[in-house]
Amino acid sequence: MPSFARSHTLGLSTADFTVQPDGRVQARFVFASSEPLGALWLDRDHDGVVTAEDVAAARGDLGRFILDGVDFTADGDRCPATFEAASLSEIDGLVLTARYACPDDADSVEATLYYLSALPRGHREIGRIVAASATTEAVMTADRRAVQLTLPHSVRTSGRRRMPRSWFAGGLVAAATAWFARGVWQRRRAKTHKGHALNHESGT
């Protein structure tokens, strides 16, 4: 089914990022299908109607628009990104999806939408990051392109669990103590056996 311009508000888009316990982030971007994305126009024949064929023909450009125009970072380090799909929605217009492979123990994440600088002047975007019970939301523009979220403890510890440094240090101390005690025991045992041998040779 074709998507008409009236199905989505022009000049307003959304970007939703959902952080999973294993660190992976699922992203969903929604735009008005008739609105240009930088130099990219989906309506190839300019009749006000965008079809699935139009979207399929522009898939490569749409993927580059997201991969080049969005940075998603965890504790300041960029998460590798993969563009997934482009489709039409009767209600929302153009839907683009991507995923980001972030570590599972980050303290905070941030999304920066550089593509906002390439959209028409006055364009606004509702940016949202969700992680378990924590959510942050912001109205983003070309002058305010980033949204950040401090991850809740439940997300940071529900993925790959790592031994706390205090446990690791305690383990080293315990291992060293056990090694030292074993050495003392072995020396005492050797001394005792030597004493028994001397007593046997002397006939006592």
Number of C-alpha atoms within 10 A of each C-alpha: 9 16 22 20 18 15 16 22 16 15 16 18 21 18 21 19 23 19 24 18 19 17 23 17 24 18 20 17 19 23 23 26 31 24 21 16 19 13 9 13 17 26 17 15 10 10 9 15 16 24 17 17 12 17 22 14 12 16 19 12 14 20 19 12 18 20 17 13 15 18 19 26 21 23 15 11 14 16 20 14 18 15 19 14 14 21 18 21 18 13 14 20 24 25 19 20 20 19 20 22 19 23 20 20 21 20 15 15 23 20 22 18 23 20 18 23 16 15 18 14 11 11 16 20 23 17 24 21 25 17 22 14 9 14 16 13 15 15 16 23 22 19 9 16 20 19 20 20 19 17 22 16 12 13 21 21 15 14 15 12 10 8 7 9 9 9 10 11 11 12 12 12 12 12 12 12 12 12 12 12 11 12 12 12 12 12 11 12 12 11 12 11 11 12 11 11 11 11 10 10 8 7 6 7
